[in-house]
Every structure is written in C-alpha cells, then in structure tokens.
Amino acid sequence: MNDAKLEKVRAWLEKSGYPLELEIARQVEAIELAWTQSWHYLDEDTQKYRETDVIAWKEILLRTDRDPVLVRLSLCIECKRSDASWVAFTSKRTSPGDLFEVFATPASEYGTKVLKRIAPFLLESPAFQRDDPVAYSVTTAHLGKKGQPRNERDSAYGAIRGVSDGSIARARAADGAGMTVAEIVVPLIVFDGDLLAATLQDSGEISLDPVDEILVVQRRPTEQRPFTIVRIVTAARVTNYLERFLKSTTVLDIHKDAIRLAIENHRKNSGPVVVL
C-alpha cells in the first residue's frame, strides 16, 4: 500500500468512531473492569445480528441457599463521533422521581429483584447521580453550508435506540446463561462532539446550553418497563464517569446480604429454578 492511500485510510479512521471505541476499551481495562468488545445480539425487530461497541462490568460471586449466583453491574457502551452537534430537548416541567433512573435500567430476571432491593443505595452512588432536567428526545443538528438543516440520517437517534436495545439484549442473555446471573445493565453513550441542551423558557425563547452529561428517556416499551434511561457523556467527561461507575460497583459487595436475601426470596416465590 502506498503512502497516499495509507494516509487516506488514516484520515477516514480518525473521522470514524473506532479510535474512540479503542480508547474507551483502554480506559475500562485501566480501572480493572472486565470488558469485551463487539458483543453480538439478535435484533428482534429486524432478525439481524447487531453488535455493541464495549461491554464493561464488575461482578461478585454470591453463595446462596442453592447454587452460587453471579451478581453483575455492567455498562453497555456505544461510541459515537460527529462534527454535527447533538441537541437534547428538555423540559423544566419534567422532573422524574428520585428512583426514576434506577428502575428504568435494564436487568435480567434476578437482576430486577436485586435492583429493587438495592435501588436506594445505587441512587446515592456516583454513577447514578443526575441533574434535572432530563431530556425526552435527542437529535442531530445537520447543517448545510449556509446553516440550513439537511435531511440526513440521525446518528443521535440511532445511537440511543442501539444502546437501549443492546442493554436489554445483554440483560436477557444473562437469563439464558449456564448458571444463575443477576445482571444490571446501564446504557451509556460516549459522544465525541458538541452536546447541547435545548429548553423552552417561560419567555418563549429556546435556551441552548453546552453540557457534558445528560439523561435521555428512550420511550420504547419492553416487557419489563415502559421506557429505558440512556446516559450520554461527552468524550471529555467519560474518564470522570468511568471512575464514578467503578465506585458504584462497590454497592454490590457492601450490600451483598441484602442482595442474597432478594435472590432467595425470589426463588421461594417462584418455585424451583432449573438451570440448563
């Protein structure tokens, strides 16, 4: 391959999201989270296989009244880069309850029981901190040469749907594992670009403010819950968030007795468990 062609490939690579994905994988490894890249799942709408960018997690092995249980707090990470800004639409009149984000987090069957038991502790942990308002929609601001909107594929919408579907698929996969797994999966988008929050003020004007982190409600119902919460952080903010997530994983060990009780109570109420 000649140098000119090599430089063209390098320029294409730098404009893609692949370098960001590699950097995120490096960072999760550096803080000693378990991780994998390109985890595949079946999209139930299209019946095609799709892949996530990075899955990272911390787990504990918990002894229970029956078989051991893996209790896992995970991140399903989608990495995106764009020269076009992402605009998150928020409303001052929308202020979810304190446990809103926790209960809207995808989880396996046993993970859901664990989630309900430790929700107040997760809410107090660094990774689940939030500031109102929460966004109800995010779109990509495609602008032409004269600043006019262009009709192009919305990368923001695609990323939110993709990471939401991937998180739910990851939680479902835990139910089919060869042992009992209680997995809680936090959807996270890392965006290398400008992230803006748009809010309609009482005056009727729209404020447009740069933000480094925001929560988005993905209103796509599943059998578990009517919506999923997706967190978006900018590339500049991601190191801070990963460190917070690592601190939040200590909740599993600190409250393992409460987790064990939730699992054993679920077993008593649901009858014998058959592990295939």
N, C-alpha and C positions, 0 to 999 in steps of 0.2 A: 504493500500500500504506500503510495507516495505521500509526501508531507502535506500537500494541499488537501488531499482527501481526508487525511487524518485530522487536520485542523477543522474541516467541515463537520466531521463526526463529533469532535470535541465541542464545537460551538452548539451543535444540536443537543448534546448531552447536558451542557451547562444550562440550557433553557428548559430542560425537562425536569421532572420531579425526582429522577433517580438519584442524583447526588444527595438530595435532602433525605431520601429514604436510607441511604447508606450511612449518613451522619446520625440519624435517629437510632439506627441499629447499633452504631458505635457507642452512643451515649447510654442506651439502656444496658449494654454489656458493661460499661464502665461503672455503673452503680450496682452491678451484680444482680440484675433482674434476669430471670430466664427469658429467652426470646427465640422467635423464629421469624423468618421472612417468607413471603409468598405462600401463606396458608390458604388452601383452596376450599371452597364450599359450593354447594349446588344452589343456584338462584331458583327459587320455587316458581317465580313468575315466568322466566324465560326457559327454564330447564337446561341452562347452560352453567358450566363451572366458571366461577369468578375467583379472584384472589385478593387477599388483603395485603397491605404493604408490610406491616410489622405487628406481631402479637408479642406482648411482654407481660410477665406475671411473676408473682411471688406466691408460694404455697406452703401449707403446713400439712403434715400427716397426722391425723387425729384418731386416737384409739376410741372406739365406741363400744356399745353393748353387743354389736355384731362385728361386721368386718371393718377394717380401717377405712377412713374417709379422707380423700384429698380435698382440702378447702383452699380455694384459689381466688385471688383478686387479680384481675387481668386488665390490660389495656388493648383495645383493638385500634390500631393507629393507621390513619390514611394520610399520606403526604402529598401536598399539592403546592405547585409554584405557578404564579401567574403575574404578568405585567399589568393585567386588569385588576382593579380593586374589587374586593368583595364588600357588599353593603348588607348589613344586618338590620332588619327592621324591628324596632322595639316599640313598646308602649308603656308609658308611665302608669297606665291603669291596670296593667297586667303584673301582678305580684304574687307568684305562687307561694304555697305554704312552705314551711321550713323543711319538710321531708320530701318535697317535690322531686328534687333531682335523684335522691337515693332510690325512691320507689319506682322511678321511671328508668332505672338501669337494668339492662337485660341480665338474666340469670337463669341457670339451669333449675330443674325441679327442686333439688336440695339447696341450691344456691339461693332460690327465692325465700326459702324458710330461714336460711341463715341471714339473708338481707333484712328480713323483717325484724329479726332478733337484735341485730347489731346496728340498725339504721341510726339511732341517736348518736352512737359513737363514731360512725362514719361521717355523719354530718359535722361533727366537731373536728374532724381530721383535715389536714391541709389540702388534700386533693379535691375535696368536695366543697370547699369554700366558694362562694359566689357573691356577686354584686347584682342587684336589680338595676335596670330591668332585664328580663330575659327576652331574647329575640324569638319572634314567631315565624320568621322567614329570612332567607339569605339569598341574594342573587349576585351575579357577576356584572359589573359595570363595563360592558363592551362599548368603547368609544371609537368613532371613526376619526379621520384626520381633522375634521372640523368640530370635534367634540360631540357629534351626534351619535345617538345609540345605534349599535349594529346588532342585527339579529344573528347571533351565533350560539353555539352550544353553551349551556350554563354549567360551568365547571363546579360552581358552588353547590348547586342543587344535586348534581351527580355525586359529589363527594359526600354530602350529608346522607343521601339515600344509600350510597355504597357502604359507608362505615356503620350505619344503622343496621343494614341487612347483614353485614359481616359479623357484627357483635351478636346479633340474635342467633345466627347460624353457629357461632362459636359456643354459645350457651347451650344450644340444642345438642351439639356434638358431645358435650360433657355427659348428657343423659344416656348416650349410647356407648360410653367408654367401658373398658373391661373391668372397672371397679367403680365404686360409688364416688362421684366427684361433685362437689358443691362449688360451682364456679359463678362468680360475679364479673361481668364484662363491662368495662367503662369505654364508651365510644369516644375517640379523640381524633380530631383533625389538626395536623400541623400545617400551617399555611405560610409559605414564603411569599409575602406580598403585603399590600396595604389592606387592612381590615378596618372598616368604618361602621359606626353605629348611627342609624338614622332614626330620629324620634320626632314626631309631630308635637310641637309646643302648643301651649294654651293660646298663644298669639296667632296660631295658624301657620307659622313658619316651621320648616323642617331643619332641625339641627343635624349636623354631620360631624361626628367626632371620631378621631382615630382611637382604636382600642387594641390591646394586646391579647385580650381573652374575653370570650363571651359564651353563654349557653344558648342553645337553639332547641326549640321544641320541634321534633320530627313527628308530625301527626299522621303516622301510618300505622293503623291498628294491627296488633297481633293477638294471638290467643291469650297472651299473658297480660297485656296492658294496652290502653288506647293510644299511647304515644311513647316515644323514646327521646331521652335528652342527649344531645350531642354537644360536646365542648370543643370549641375552636380556640387554638392558641397560635400566635404567630411564631415564626422560626426564632425570633429574638427572645421569646418568652418560654420556649419549650424546655430549656435546661432547668429553669425555676420550677416548672410544673412537674417534671420527672422527679425532681428531688422531693417535692411535696407528695407525689404519689408513693414514693418509697417509704416516707414517714407514715402514710396512711395504712400501708400494709401491716404495720405493727399491731393494728387493731385485731388482726386475726389471732395473734399469739396472746395478746393481753386478755382477750375475751373468749379464749378457747373453751372455757367451761360453759359459757352461755351458748356458744355455737354447738357444742356437743349435746346440750340439752335440747336445742331446737331440732337437731337431726334425729335424736332418739324419740322425741315426742311425735315427729312426723311419721316415723316408722310405726309407732304404736297405733296411730290414727289411720294409716293407710294399709296396714296389713303387712305380710311378709314381702321382702324385696327379693326379686330374682335377678341376679347379675349374669348376663350372657357372656 
